[in-house]
Each structure stands twice: as C-alpha cells, then as structure tokens.
Amino acid sequence: MSAHPTSASPAASSSRNKRAPLSLAEQTQLLNLQRVILESVARGVDHIEAINQICMLAESLVANAVSSVMLMNNNDQCLYVYAAPSLNASEIEKLNGLRPSPGGGSCGNVIYQQSVQYVSDTFKDDRWQDIRHLAHDFGIKSCWSIPIFSGESKIIGTFALSSFEHREPSQFHRMLLDIGAALISIVLNRNQSQESLRQFEKVFEGSEQGIMITDASHIILSVNPAFTKMQGYTAEDAKGKTPQILSSGLHDAHFYRTMWESVVNFGQWRGEIWNRRKNGEVFPEWLSISEVKNTAGVVTHYVSTFSDLSDLKSAQKEIQYLSSHDALTGLPNITLFRDRLENAIPIAMASNCKLGLLALNLDNFKFLNDSLGYASGDKLLSLFAERLKDCLGDTDSICRHGGDEFIILLNKMQDDDSISNMVDILLNEISSPFAFAGSNISTSCSIGVAVYPTDGSDFEKLFGRARKAMLQAKESGRNTARFFTEKLNNDSLYYLNIAYGLREALAQQQFELHYQPQISLRTGQVIGAEALIRWHHPQNGMQSPAQFITIAEQTGLIVEIGQWVIEEACRQAREWQKAGLPPLSIAVNVSAVQFRRGNLDKLVMKALEKTGLEPHRLELELTESLLLEDIDHLIAQLDTLKKLGVQLAIDDFGTGYSSLAYLKKFNIDRLKIDQSFVRDINNDPNDAAIVRAIVQMAHTLNLAVIAEGVEDEAMLKHLRETGCDEVQGYLFSKPLSATAFATFMQSRL
C-alpha cells in the first residue's frame, strides 16, 4: 500500500483547514510579523536581512521547525537556497541544485506541480522519494512549502517550514506561509511594494467572506462589511442581537442542536445552511462556526464565517444542464448522446436488435441563415429540432452536433427496412414547408446511416461512418440518404487518388500560397498575412486545403508540403520587403505531424537562413490538440524556435483542449479566436461571452488576440469594443495571390 495519501484525503483536509478561522492570538501574531517586516522594508534594510528576519520570525511562531527560502535559477532550472538563517553553509550546500520533479520534495513539487505542497511524513510520502536521504540527514519529518511569486505572478521560488516532528499544517501555519511568501515577494519586488501590499492586505482581510463575532452567550459583538453586504444587516442592526435574526425557518430544532453539539464537542462546525436576509430573502450559505478560548481553555467568543452559495447553486444547475444539453435547441449534447448510444448497444446485443445511427445535415441552411439573419436562423434550427423529435419514438435519441448537423439514434430496430422507413419519414418531414417570419420556408436534408452491429460496435466507428455516408448523400444531389456500405469502396478510391495526386503535385510544383491580410484594430493598418495553401489540380481545378490536408497528414506528405509552405511564405514575405512594402508578419499553420518528426525547428532555421527573413516576422500557428502531444519533445522544439525569435500562436482557440496550464507551459505570443465564435458574436450571447473572456484572459497573460472570419461591420464593431487587437476576414479581403496581395497593400498605404 502506497504511503502517499489518496487524492481525496488531502483535499478534504485542506478544505477543512482553509475554512477554519484564526484565533485572535494567531491574528495578532501574524499582524505583528507583518508589521515588523514592513517597518524594516520602509526603513530600507538590506533585502537579505529582511528575508532572514521573516525566516526567524516564522521559526519563532512554529516550534521545532526551521524555515528556508529557495529561488529558481533560470540557467539550470534548479532551486538554490536564498535564505536559511538556521542552517550552516555545509547544510545549505546539500540543498542547492534541487531539481523540480514529482519526487523532488515539497519545494521541488511546488515548482513541478505549480501549487502549494504540504507533506506530513517525509520518510514515507512519494513526493520525497528522490531526496529521502536529505530528510534523514536533516531529521526533517514534515515539510510545508508554498510558492513565491514575482511581480508578474510567475512562481520564482519557494518558502518552506520544515519540522522535526510529523504534523499537518493548521490554518495558522498556512496563513503564516501565505504571509511569509507574500512578504518575501514584496522584499524581492520593492519597486512594486505598494501594489503588493495592497494585494496582501486584501487577501488577509478576506473581504469576500462575511464574518460575525459573538460572545460566549451568542450575543453579536461585530460583523464585517462583507456580512452586511451579504445579509443586509448593518453593524448597528446586528450588535446586541443573536444569530437567530438570520434564521430561515427551514431547519428544525434537531438541525441546530446537532450543529451546536459539534461546536461543543469539536470546537467547530461547518456546513451548508439556509439563512434569511434582512429583506426576507432566503438563500443558501456555507457557514463555519468556531470557538475562541482564552488561555484557561474557557470559551469567550464564537467566530462565524459566511459564504453566499446562491450564485454557486445557480451556476451548478446551469453547468449541469449545459454540460449535457445544447443551449440553442435544448437537445442532448454529444456527451449525453454518446452515453445513450453506449448504453443502448449491450441492450441491442442481448435482444438481437439493430441500432441506426443517423448523421443528418440540413441542405443549403447557410442560404436561409444569411437571408433571414442569424437570430431567425437560430429559431429555425429550433423548429427543425422539434420536427425531428416529433418523428422519433420514446426510446430514440437526438443530438445537435453543432451548426445545422444532427445525430439521431434509432433504437430497437428489427432490420434495415425499419431503419429505411424511419429515414424516409425524416426526409419527408424536413422537406415539408411551414410558415415562418411571414414566408413559407422549405428545405431538405442529407442523411448518412450507419447500422449496429454491421458497421461498428462503438460510437466512434458508427458516427464516423454515418458522417461519411452523409457526405456521400450531399455529393449525390442532397435531399437523400445513403447507407455507409454503399460508399465504402468509393471512399477508398478517393483516398488513393488524392494521396497519389499529392505526390505528383509536389513533383510538378502544383501548389500555390494565397495570403489573407491581418489588420490592426488600433491603427487600421495591415500588419500581417496568413499563408494558405492551394492546389492547382490538373483535372479538378483549384483545391482548398480542406480537400487534401487531412489525407496529407495521414500519409505523412504533410511534412514535405509543410516544409515547402514555410520556405515559400518566408521567401514571399522577403520579396515584398524588397519591393518596398512595409515589413509584415507571415503566419503559417503547422501540423502535429511536422512536430512529431522532431526537426521542425531545423527546417524553420533553414528557411529563415535561405530567404533572409527576420525570425520575428515568421509566426507559426499551432492547433490546441497539438498541445496534448509529447510535452517534453514539443517544448524543446518550441524553446529553440522562441530563442530564434519566431512568434507562436494558438490557432482556432477555444475549439479544442483549452487549458491555462498549457498557456503557462508554452511561451505563446498570440491567440487566434476561431471563426465559429466570431460568426454569431452579435446574435449569440454565449459566443459573445466566450470571445470577451478569451480577450480578457489573453491580455492578462500579455498575449495578443486576433479574430478570424470577420465578415461585416457589426462583427468588427463588437470585436473592437471587446478589446480584440487584430482581425482578418472577408470584410477586408479573401485570401489573395501574392501579386494581388501586393496590390491590396499598395491600395492601403
């Protein structure tokens, strides 16, 4: 059995400790520590002396423990002792060079995991497995470590309390570490001391929680401003009364008796409770009650803290719904639909029935959407969804898969004919006209069908094959349906033809780059261009990347194609410079396959050297899914590219695996908001909120933001008001040939 505690145990313990309020004595001690150090800083004492003073004061407040400050060395990415007044030089030398890792001790894990680390048993905890010998050498039995932040909110080191006995940190210890680390940050960033102090005071005061203090007889002595804001009672209203003024009447005597029995027996109680505001509104709270005893052990006061759970409860309900349903139509989303299909499969297997998975796409819906407007288009989608639901049985299920595409599960089908009959009903229902917005609206749909167990036995296979069949239905003239098995051979032939054609295209130089201008919203000037590949197919004419890039990635040809794209984009950017055009950034999309080869950084260096383009003029656009690749392998290449000066952007941000953790790991310069959010920004509050959140988050992280797919002035106005930095889209220009792009640039000078 592992000595490391389970993930649930420390979280529960942490939650309890975090909510336990400090005693008045502990508050005084922390305030005194703060006062002493800030006075030293105000007097301008040497920073090493001030940090040593923090360490000594911390040790004086925690018996049988030593403190230390370790900072990261940017050259070797290791931790070195910066201050440890109770350790001698040889002891400090043993600690220097600590490498952050899962087994690198409490301090090493602070850097590795980017979070606070509390270890109560260094002899057994897995987090100390790589430096267990130090625990034995020093006699350290527990170690609590907390991050030290720079003025830019980056973790630059650790502040630790190491104890010669096994113990868990109390809330006082945690606050001591918090305050110590904050003070160390202030000392290390004196030029920003005022700001740091304000932040520290705000955190220390805990203004978001309501606080009420009563005497031993439960008479209210004082409340803080957050209590007044939450409960509606001013300090004058509450003083002299008892907490019964907050009673909602929803809890019986047994509830309160149990609550106070816990306080008497354990010194505290915490839990969810319904209270009543002064205006009569009943609302949920998280309440924590703790005893305060004097030195004789007699209870003198009770301290209660309150957190309003109203927004949380509402958000939880909303999140629970949104996590399983489409916001527009109220239909199950893909996650819930997948669960229903996977639950239906074993039942169908046991009853020897078939399942039909239908991928349904409305034909020419974009025309209706553009004609009627996006708001009307959304209403139209909801009406189509209702029509589809009315056709289905109680055990069937339907999901909107985004845009105008729906997925339908036909459950308990006896044979293929039963599925075909239902498909005919759906085709007829969708094509039936109906009155909408003063007009008779009619359209059709294309349906692809995959059948369980014939075409697959899991969601991925069935859905993938149903979508392929749906595409064939569209290619066959629309307003029809196709079963997957009818087009299997055609898919294979198409794949082989494209794969062979791509090899010929490379050999015969059939590729060409088009360039879409990128516009600064601040100046209105063209500041860059996105390079987009086109294929001059000898029989089929100009082909967009959507028609061949996926196959290029599957065959590995994307590596050679990508190398050509990078070199050609750099060459063209340099040619424009030589022709007298203002210097521009050139953005190139990069495939995950190119990174897997491990030499993309070398290919980029070669292209820059060959063309003479300045590295900072080249921007590589990475997909979010790429960030889930081999992280170490990826970081090494990206670091090399960043050292060259190449810019990095995340393309189609928000559509993949968005994560702040990845933004912290990768040195990104720019986020590109996917056009799926921009398209409905004026009509869909959710899209508008997402765009606004992305811009605010990016600016907080010092990242630039560009929005793609800008097609009209209303979108542009909304993006400008949101604070977006740059845009591209058909409002300004479609992708242009190199010559046409130069002409476009000349026209804007």
N, C-alpha and C positions, 0 to 999 in steps of 0.2 A: 504493500500500500504506500502510495506516494506521501512524502512528508509535506509537500506543498498543499496549502489549504485549497479547497474547492473554490470555484469561481463565485458560487453563491454566498459562501460564508463570509469572506471579507467584505463583499458588497453590503450584506446585511449589517455587519458590524460597523462598517463605515457610515451607513445611513443612520444607525442609532447614535454614533458619536457625533456626527455632524450636527444633529439636531439638538444635542444636549447643550443647554445654555451654560455659560460660565458663571461661576460663583462671583460674588462681589470682590472677594480677596484675589481671585485669579484675574479679574478685570483690572484691579489696581496694580497687580504685578506687571501685567502686560503694558498698561499705560505708563508705568514707571520706566520700563525698559524702553518704550518708545520715546519718552521724554528725555531720558539720559542720552540716548543716541542722537536724537535730533538736535539737542543742545550742542553736542560735540560737532555735528555737521555744521551747525550755524557758526560755531567758533572757528571752523575751517581746519580742524585737526587732520592729520595725515590719514588717507583712506585706509591704509593697512592698520593703523591704530584703532580707527573706528570699527573696522570689521573684527579685529581681535576683541574689542570691547563687547561687541554683540555676542561673540562666541562665549566669552567669560560670563556675561550676564545670563545667557541661556543655560550654561552649566550650573550657575548658582540657583536656577529655578527648577532644575531637574536633577535630583540626587543620583549619584553613582553613574554619571554619564559624562561623555566628552563630546564636544562639537567640532565640526570642521566645515570648511568651505572649499569646494573643488571647482575649477573652471576648465572649460574645454579649450584645448589647443587646436587651432584651425589647421595647423600643418599636418599633424598626425592623427587628428580626430580622437585624441585620448584626454582623459581627465588628469589634472595635476593639482596638488594641494596648494591653495592660495592663502589659507589661514587655518591654523590649528594650534592655538597657544598652549594647549596641554600636552602636545606631542613634541618629542625631541627630533633632531634632524634625521637620525637613522630610521626612526619610525615613519617620518614623512616620506623618506626615500622609498620605503617599501610600498607606499600607497601610490606614488607617482606613476604615471603611464597607464592608469586603469582604462581598459578599453570597454566602451559600452557594448553590452551583449545580454542575451537572456540569462546568462549565468554570472554576470559581472557585478553582483552585489546590489545593494539598494541604490547606490549612486549611479552605477553603470546602467541599471534598469530605468532610472529616471530619464536618462538621455535616450536609451534604446526604445522605451515604450512611450516617451513624452508624457509622463504622468507621475504623480506622487507615488512613493513606494514605502509601505510600512511592513517591515519584517520583524516578527516577534521571536523567531528562533533561527539564528543564522547558521546553527550547526546542522539543521535539517532542511531548511527551505531551499527549494531548487534554484531560486534566484541567486543563491550564493555558491552554487556548485563549482564555479570556475575559480573562486578566490576563498574557498573554505579554509585554506591554510592561514589566511590573514585573520579570520575570525578566531582561530585557535591561538595564533601568535599574540594577538592583542587581548584576548579574553572577551571579545565582543559577543554578547549573546542576543542582542536585538539592535536593530538599526532602522531609524526612520529618516527618510531623505525626501527632499522637496525641491522642485526646480527653482533656479534663479533666472529671472527674465531680464533681457536687455530693454532699452528704451523702445526698441522696435518689436517688443513682445516675442522675441525668439529666446528659446532656452539656451543659456550660455554656461550654465554650471549647476551645482547642487549645494544645498545647505543641509547638513545631516546632524542628528543626535544619535550617538552610539552608546548603548547602555551595557553595563556589566552584569545585567540580570535580564531574564526573559520577561517581556511585558508588552502589552498592547498600548498604543498611544491614546490618551484621553483627549477630549475636545480641547482642554487647555494646552496639551502638548501640540496638538495640531495647529491651534491658533498661534502658539509660540513659534512653531516652524514657519507658519504663514507670515507672521510679523517679522521674524528674523530674516527670512528670504526677501521680503519686501524692503526692509531697511538696507540690506546688503545691495539690492538693486539700486536703491536711492544713492548710496555711497558711491557705487560704481558709475552712476549716471548723474553726477552732481549738476551738470548743465540743465538737466530736466527735473531737478529735485522738487520744484513747486508742483509740477504736474503729478509726479509720482506720489507726493504726499497727499494730494487731493484724492487720488485714486485709492490710496491706502486707507485714508480716513473714511471714504465712502464704503469700502469693503468692511472695515472694522465696525462701523456703526450699524451695518446690516439693515439699511433703511427699507428693504423690501419686505421685511417681516414685521408684523405687529408684535409689540411687547407689552405685557401687563405685569406689574409687580403688586402683590398684596402682602398684608401682614399675616401672622400666623392664624388670625381669626377670619381670613379671607376678605378683609376689607381692602378695597383697591386704593393703593397709595399713588401710583403713577402709571401713565401709558405714554407710548411714543407717538410721533406724528403718523407713522405707518398704521398704527392701531386706529387712530382717528379716521384716517382715510378709508380704512377697510370697514370699520364697524359703524362709523358715523357719530360716535360719542367723543366729544372733546375731553380734554383732561379734567375740566371743571365738571362736565357731566358725570364722569366716571368716579372721581375721587369720593371716597366715603361710602360708596356702594359696594355690593358684592357682584361676582361674575354672573349671578342669576339674571342680571339685566340682559344678558346675551342669550338666555335660554330660548330655544326654538319651539319647545313643547313637543318635539318629535321623539325624544328619548325618555324612557320610563325611569323610575327610581332605581331599578336594578342596574341600568347602564351607569348612572352616576355613582352608585355605591361601589360597583366594580372598579370604576376609574379611580376613586379616592383610596380604595384598598390597595391598588397598585402603587399609588404615590406613597402611602404609609409604609408598605412592605418593601418597596424597591427604591423609593426616593424619587420616582418619576413615573410619568405615564405619557404615552404619545399614541395618537391615532386619529382617525377621521371622525368628524363630528359636524352636526348641523347646528348653526347658530343663527341668531336673528339680528339684523342691523337695526339701527335706531329708527329707520323709516319703515320697519316692519318686514322687510325682505328677508326670507330665509335662504341661506346659502351654505354650501359645504366648505369646511375648513380642515386643514391639518393642524392639530393642536398638540403642543408639547407642554407638560407641566412638570416642574422640578422643585424639589425642596431646597431651601438655603438654610444651613445650620450654622450656629455660632461655634466657637471653639469648644464649648461644653457639650456639643452634639445636640443642642436643642433647636428645633425648627423655629426660625424667626421670620422667614418670608417664603412666599411661593412666587416663582417666575414662570410666566406662561408666554409662549410664542405662538403666533398665528400666521398661517399661510392660506390665502384665499384660493380654493380649488375650483372656483366657478369656471374660469377660462380653461383650466386643465380638463375638467369634466366635459365641457363642451367640445374642446379640441379632440379629446379621446373619442367621443362619439362620432365627430366628423371624420377623424382619421380612420376609424374603424370602418365607416361607410365608404370613404374614398378609397381605402385600401382594397376594397373588394368590388367596387362598382364604378361605372363610367359616369362622370359628373354630368354630362350632357343628356344622356338618354336614360340613366338610371339602370341600365343593363349591367349584368355581372361583367367585371373586367377579365382580362386574360388569366390572371392568377386564380380567381374563383372558378372560371370556366375550366381551366386545366384540372383543378381538383375534382370537379364534377365528372369530367371525362374519365379521369383515372379511377374514380370510384365506380363508374359505370362499366368499365372493362371487365373486372372479375365477375360482376353480376351477369354480364352478357355471356362470358365464358361458361359459367355454371348453367345457364339456361339455354345454351346453344343458340343465342340470338346474334344478330348483327347490329353494328352501330354505323351510322352515317355521319361523317364529319364534312360539313359544307363550308367552303370559303366563298362568300357572296360579296361581290363588289358592284356598286351602282354604276351604270353606264352614263358617261357624259355628265356626271354630277357637278364637275367643276364649271361647266357651262351654266347650269342652273344657279350655282353658288355665285358666280360672277354677275349673272343677270339680276338676281333678286337681292344680292347683298349677303354678307356673311351672317348677319343676325337671322335673316329669313332662312338662309341655308341651314343654320343650326336647328331651327324649328322644323324644317323639312326633314332633316335627319331623324328627329324625334318621332315625327309622324310615320316615317318608313319603319322605324324600330317597332312602333306599336302595331303596324300592319303585320310585320313578321311574327311578332309574339302571338298575335291572334290566330295565326295559321298553325301554331305548334301545340303539341299535347302537353299535359301536365308534367310528364317525365322528361320532356325535351328541354334543351337549354340554348340560350343565345347570348352572344357577347359582341360588343362593338370593339373592333381591334384597331380603332383609330381612323380618322378621316371618314370615308364612306365605305369602309370594309367591315363586314360582319362575319362571325363564325357561328355555325349552328350545329348542335349535336342532336341527331335523331336517334332516340333511344328505343331499344327493344324492337328492332326491325326484323321481320321474319325472313326477308330475302331482298335482292337488289331491286326487284319490281316495286316493292313497298317504298324503297328509298326514291326510286324514279318518280313514282306518283306524287310524293311529297314535294320533290323538286319542281314538278310541273305546277303544282299549286302555288308555290312561292313565285315562280316566274310570272304566272298569270296575275297574282295579287299585286306584285310590284308594278307591272305594266298597266294596271287599271288606272285611268285618270281620276283625279279628285280636285275639288275646288280648293284653291289656296291663294291668299293675297289678291283676290279678285280675278284670278285666272284659273283655267283648267290645266293642272300640272300633270305631266305624264313622263315617265322614263322607263328604263328597263334595267336588267341586271345580268351579270355574268356569274355563273356558279361553277365551282370546281368541287368534285366529290371524291372523297377517299373513304373506303369501307373497311371496318374492322370485322374479321381479322385478315381479310385478303391483302390489304395494302399496308398493314402495320399493326403493331400491338402496343404502341405508346403515343403520347401526344405529339412529340416532335416529328415522328415519321408521318403520322396521319395528317397533321397540319401542313407540313412541308409539301406533301404530295397533293393535298387538296388545293393549295395555292398554285402549284404548278398546273394543275388541271384548270383552275380558274383563268390563269393567263392564256392557256390554250383556247378557252371559251371566248375570251376577248379577241384573240387573233382570228378566231373563226367567224367573226362578224358581230359578236355580242348578242345580248338577249337570248342566250342559250346556256346549256350546261354541258360539261364534259366530265366523264369519269377518268380517274387517274390512269388506269390501264390503257386507255385509248391513245395516250400520247407518250408513253414510256420510250418507245423507240425514237420518236421524233426528238425528244429531249437529248438523248444520247448523240444523235446525229448532229444536232445543233451545237452541242458542246465540242464535238470533234472538229467541226468546221471552223468554229471560232478559234479554237486552240491552234489549228494549223494556219489559219489566216493571220494570227498574231505573229507567228514566226516569220511568215512572208512579209508582214508589214514592217518588222524590224529590218529585215534584209533589204527591202525595197524602199525604205525611207518614206512610208506612207503616213507617218504620224505628224501632227502639227499642233502647236500650242496656241490657244486663244487666251486672251487676258481680260479679266473683268476689273475695272477700276475700283479702288477703295478710297473713300472720301472722308476727310476730316470734318467732323461736325463743328469743330471750333473755328476753322478757317475757311471751310468750303473747298479747299484745295485737294487735288489728287495726291495722295501720299504713298500709294502702293498699288499693286496689282496682284490678283490671284491667277496663277498659271493653271489652265485647264486643258487637258489633252483631248484631241480629236483624231479620229481615224478616217482617212480617205480610203474607204473600201472600194476596190476596183469594180465591184458589181452593185453593191448596196448603197454607195454614196457615203456622205459624211455620217459617221457613227459617234454618238455621245459615249462618254466613259461608262455610263450605266449599262451599256450593251456588251461590254467586254472586260471591264476591270475585275469583276468577281472571278471570271474564268482565268484571267491573267494571274490572279493571286493563287488560285487552286493549282495551276500548272507551274508556278514559280517564275513565269516570264515577267512578272511584275518587277523583279529585281533589275533586269536589263532595261525594261521600259522606264522604270523609275530613275535609273542612272542617266538615261538619255534626257528625261524631263528636267532633272536638276541641272545638267550641263547646259541644255538649251535655254532654260529660264535665266540662268546666270549670264550666258552669252548675250541674250537679247537685252537684259537689263543694262549690261555694259555698253551695248551698241546704242541704246537710247541716250545714255550719258554722253557718249562720243558725239552724237548728233546734236547735242546742245540742250536736250530736255533736262528738266530738274531731276536730281537723283531720286529714285523711288525704291521702296522695299518690294521685293518679289516673293510672294508666298507660294509654297509648293506643298501639296499633300503627300504624306509619307505613309506607306503601308506597313503593317506589323511584320509582314514577310521580310521586308527590307531590313528591319532591325534584327530579325532572327538570324540573318546571315552574319551579323557581327562586324561588318565592315562599312556600315553606312557612314560613320564619321570619316573614314579614309576616303570614301567616294566624294563626300562633300568637300574635303580639303583639296582633293584633286581638281574638282570642278572650279573651285574658287581660284586656285593657282593657275589653271588653264585659261580662265576667262578674265582674270584680273579684277573681278567684282569684290568690293569691300565686304567682309563677312557679315557686318551688321545690316547689310542690305538684303540678306537672304533670311527668310523666315520659313521654318518647317512646321507644317500643321499636322498635329498628332490627333488620332481619334482617342476618345475616352477608353474604349476597350483595349487599346494598346497599353494603357497604364496598368493593366492586370497581367501583363506578360512577366517574364523573369525579371524581377525588380532590379537585382544587383547588376545583371547583364545590361539592362536598359539604362540604369543610372550612369554606368561607366561611359557609355556612348554619349549620353546627353551631356555629361560633365565635360567631355572632350569638345563637343560642339559649342557649349557655352563659353569655354575658355578661348575658343577661336573668335567668339563674338557673334556667332549665329543666333538669331532670335528663335524662340519656341512658342508655339500657340497650340491651344487645345481646340480642335475643330468640332462643330456640331455640339457645343457644350450643353449638357442637360438631358441629352437623349440616351446616354449610355450609363456608365457606372460612376456618376459624380461623387466625389468624396473630398472633403477638406484635407484628409490625411494625405491624399495623393498630391494635392496642391502644395502641401508643406514639403513633401519629399522631392518634388521636381521643380527645378528653377524655371518656371513658366513666365513668359513675358505678356501673353495676351490670351484672352478667351474669346472665342467666336460663338455667338448665340445662334443656335440653329434656326433656320427659317420657319420651322414648324411652330415655333413660339411667336416669331415676328409676324407671321401671316395673319393671325387673328388677334393681334395685340390691341386693336381698337374695339373689338367686339367681345372678347373672352376675358373676363376679369382674372381667371386663373393664369392665362398666358401673360397678361399684363403684370400680374404679381410676380410670376416667375422671372420675367425679364428684369423687373425692378430689383428683385432680390439678387440676381446674378450680378447686375451692375454694382450694387452696393457692396456685395461681398468682394468682388474683384477690386474695387477701389480701396477697400480696407486692406487688401493684400498687396496694394500697389501694382495691380495688373491693369493693362489697358483692355477695353472691350470693343469688339466690332460686331455688328449685327448684319447678317446676310439676308437676302430675299426681300429687300426694301423695294416696294413696287408703287407706292403712291405717297403723296404729300402728308396724308394723315398719319401713316406709319412713321414717316420721318419726323413729324412734329412730336409724336408721342415719344420716340426714342431720344430726341433732343431734350425734352422735358425730364426724361428719366435719368439723363446724365451720361448716356452712351457716348463713347469717344469717336467711333468711326462706323461707317456703313458701306454696304455695297448692294447692288441690286438693279433691276430693270428700270427703276425710276431714273437712274443716271445713265446706265448703259448695260446692254447684254455683253457677254464675252466677245471680244474683238480680235481679229487677226493682228499681228504685230504692226503692220502698216496702218491699219485702221485705228489702232490704239494710239499710235504716234500722232495721227491727225486729230483724234479726240483730245489728246493732251495739248496740242497747239491751240485748239479752239478755246481752252480754258485758261490760257496764260494771259 
